[in-house]
Every structure is written in structure tokens, then in C-alpha cells.
């Protein structure tokens, strides 16, 4: 709350530099803020009496939004990239998928490796597990297995996270 929105009778006033000006009636605090061409901003409403600070509220809001933009800009969004394999995948095809997965891991993204079992392949899920183990072995210097292979319906999936993220 700022200026006339403050409904308390008495407030503790702090100036821009953080120096305490003491407890005073709200009218006197508003006059003081007006004299200095500043706003009276309530910063601790739960205190007895509430604490208000003299500041340039427009400048304060601008600085705050600038800080938030800076924080958002520095955030790295980690995406989950998917690599699909099959239980009967050929060696060269695995090499291509490994190359893609390594690129994703170097970019700092997680990789979800999935195998979709077709027809009766699901009865031989150990073959899929072996393909997954081989794949994990090939990318181990770039990432670590975050979630071991798990069968969900007709799919088997595992997650690999980049090494530097750990």
C-alpha cells in the first residue's frame, strides 16, 4: 500500500537510507513524504505499528521489474528430448541415435530413450532392456542414467541427464 491507501493511525517511518525517523501519525508521515517529493510505502504491515518507508515508488517498481527480467534471462530451461529405438534396431541406426542423444546432452537437455514393442516383441522385453543397456553404455561419458528402464504398457523408457547437471 502506498500514500493515501494506508489506513493506520500511526506508522513507524524509515527514510530512503534506512534511518529510523520514529513513530508518527499518518498525516504527519504523508506530509513528510510530500515535502521530500517521495511516496510513503508500507513495507511491514504486520508490525506494531506498521513500518512505512519513504521512497520513489515508480523507480522502486522499475528496479524490481528490471531485476526480475534479469533473473528470467539467466534461467536455463531444461528440455526433455526423446530418442526412439526399437527392439530389433540395427547397429548403425543405434550409432545415429547415440550421436543425436550426445548432442542433446551437450546442449544441457535431458534425454528420454523409448522403445516401442510391436506385436509379440513384448514377451521378449529382455531384448529391449539389453538395447537400452547398450545405449546407456555408449553415452555414459556425456550423461548418466537418471531413471532405469521401465515398462509402461507397450513402451519401455529410461531417462538420461547430462553429466554437468549433476
C-alpha positions as CSV (number, residue, x, y, z in Angstrom):
1,X,0.0,0.0,0.0
2,X,1.2,3.5,-0.8
3,X,0.3,7.0,0.3
4,X,-3.5,7.6,0.9
5,X,-4.2,3.8,0.8
6,X,-2.5,3.4,4.2
7,X,-5.4,3.4,6.8
8,X,-3.4,3.0,10.1
9,X,-3.4,5.9,12.6
10,X,0.3,5.7,13.5
11,X,3.2,4.3,11.5
12,X,6.9,3.9,12.1
13,X,8.7,5.8,9.3
14,X,12.1,4.9,7.8
15,X,13.7,7.2,5.2
16,X,15.5,6.2,1.9
17,X,18.8,5.5,3.5
18,X,17.2,3.2,6.1
19,X,17.4,5.7,9.0
20,X,14.5,5.5,11.5
21,X,12.5,8.7,11.8
22,X,10.3,7.3,14.6
23,X,6.6,6.7,15.1
24,X,4.3,9.4,13.9
25,X,0.7,10.0,12.9
26,X,-0.2,9.0,9.3
27,X,-1.0,12.6,8.4
28,X,2.5,13.8,9.5
29,X,4.2,11.0,7.6
30,X,2.3,11.8,4.4
31,X,3.2,15.5,4.8
32,X,6.9,14.5,5.3
33,X,6.7,12.3,2.1
34,X,5.1,15.2,0.2
35,X,7.8,17.6,1.3
36,X,10.6,15.3,0.1
37,X,8.6,14.6,-3.2
38,X,8.6,10.9,-2.3
39,X,5.9,8.2,-1.7
40,X,5.1,6.6,1.7
41,X,5.1,2.8,1.1
42,X,4.0,0.3,3.7
43,X,6.8,-2.4,3.9
44,X,5.9,-4.3,7.1
45,X,2.1,-4.3,7.6
46,X,2.2,-6.9,10.3
47,X,4.4,-4.9,12.7
48,X,3.0,-2.9,15.6
49,X,2.9,-0.1,14.5
50,X,3.3,-0.8,10.7
51,X,6.6,0.2,9.1
52,X,6.5,2.6,6.2
53,X,9.4,3.8,4.1
54,X,9.9,7.0,2.1
55,X,10.9,6.1,-1.4
56,X,10.3,6.9,-5.1
57,X,7.7,4.1,-5.7
58,X,7.9,4.4,-9.5
59,X,11.7,4.0,-9.5
60,X,11.4,1.1,-7.0
61,X,8.9,-0.8,-9.2
62,X,11.1,-0.2,-12.3
63,X,14.2,-1.6,-10.5
64,X,12.2,-4.6,-9.2
65,X,10.9,-5.4,-12.7
66,X,14.4,-5.0,-14.1
67,X,15.8,-7.5,-11.5
68,X,13.0,-10.0,-12.4
69,X,13.8,-9.7,-16.1
70,X,17.5,-10.3,-15.4
71,X,16.7,-13.4,-13.3
72,X,14.4,-14.8,-16.1
73,X,17.1,-14.1,-18.7
74,X,19.7,-16.1,-16.8
75,X,17.4,-19.1,-16.2
76,X,18.2,-22.1,-18.3
77,X,15.2,-24.1,-19.4
78,X,16.0,-27.8,-19.5
79,X,14.0,-29.6,-22.2
80,X,13.4,-33.3,-22.4
81,X,14.4,-34.6,-25.9
82,X,13.2,-38.0,-27.0
83,X,15.2,-40.7,-28.8
84,X,13.2,-43.7,-30.1
85,X,14.7,-47.1,-30.6
86,X,13.2,-50.5,-31.4
87,X,13.9,-53.9,-30.0
88,X,15.3,-55.0,-33.4
89,X,17.3,-51.9,-34.2
90,X,20.4,-52.3,-36.4
91,X,23.9,-51.2,-35.1
92,X,24.3,-48.3,-37.5
93,X,20.8,-46.9,-36.5
94,X,21.9,-47.1,-32.9
95,X,25.0,-45.1,-33.7
96,X,22.9,-42.3,-35.3
97,X,20.6,-42.2,-32.2
98,X,23.6,-42.1,-29.9
99,X,25.1,-39.2,-31.9
100,X,21.8,-37.3,-31.6
101,X,21.5,-38.1,-27.8
102,X,25.1,-36.9,-27.2
103,X,24.3,-33.6,-29.0
104,X,21.2,-33.2,-26.8
105,X,23.1,-33.9,-23.6
106,X,25.9,-31.5,-24.6
107,X,23.2,-28.8,-25.0
108,X,22.2,-29.5,-21.4
109,X,18.9,-31.2,-22.1
110,X,17.6,-34.5,-20.6
111,X,17.1,-37.4,-23.0
112,X,14.2,-39.8,-22.8
113,X,15.0,-43.1,-24.6
114,X,12.0,-45.1,-25.6
115,X,11.5,-48.5,-27.2
116,X,8.0,-49.4,-28.6
117,X,7.4,-53.1,-28.7
118,X,5.3,-54.3,-31.6
119,X,3.2,-57.4,-31.7
120,X,4.7,-60.3,-29.7
121,X,8.0,-58.4,-29.0
122,X,6.7,-57.5,-25.6
123,X,7.2,-61.1,-24.5
124,X,10.9,-60.7,-25.0
125,X,11.4,-57.4,-23.1
126,X,14.9,-58.6,-22.1
127,X,16.0,-57.8,-25.6
128,X,14.7,-54.2,-25.2
129,X,16.5,-54.0,-21.9
130,X,19.7,-55.1,-23.5
131,X,19.4,-52.4,-26.2
132,X,18.8,-49.8,-23.5
133,X,21.8,-51.0,-21.5
134,X,24.0,-50.8,-24.7
135,X,22.7,-47.3,-25.5
136,X,23.4,-46.1,-21.9
137,X,26.9,-47.6,-22.1
138,X,27.6,-45.6,-25.4
139,X,26.5,-42.2,-23.9
140,X,27.9,-42.7,-20.4
141,X,30.7,-40.1,-20.8
142,X,28.1,-37.4,-21.6
143,X,25.3,-38.4,-19.3
144,X,24.2,-40.6,-16.5
145,X,21.0,-42.8,-16.3
146,X,18.6,-40.9,-14.2
147,X,15.8,-43.4,-14.3
148,X,16.4,-47.0,-15.1
149,X,14.4,-48.7,-18.0
150,X,10.8,-49.2,-17.0
151,X,8.0,-50.9,-19.0
152,X,4.8,-48.9,-19.3
153,X,2.2,-50.7,-21.5
154,X,3.9,-51.4,-24.8
155,X,6.8,-48.9,-24.2
156,X,10.0,-49.1,-22.3
157,X,11.6,-45.8,-21.3
158,X,14.6,-44.5,-19.5
159,X,15.9,-41.0,-18.7
160,X,19.5,-39.8,-19.1
161,X,20.6,-36.5,-17.6
162,X,23.7,-34.5,-18.8
163,X,26.9,-35.1,-16.7
164,X,27.4,-31.4,-15.8
165,X,23.9,-31.1,-14.5
166,X,24.6,-33.5,-11.6
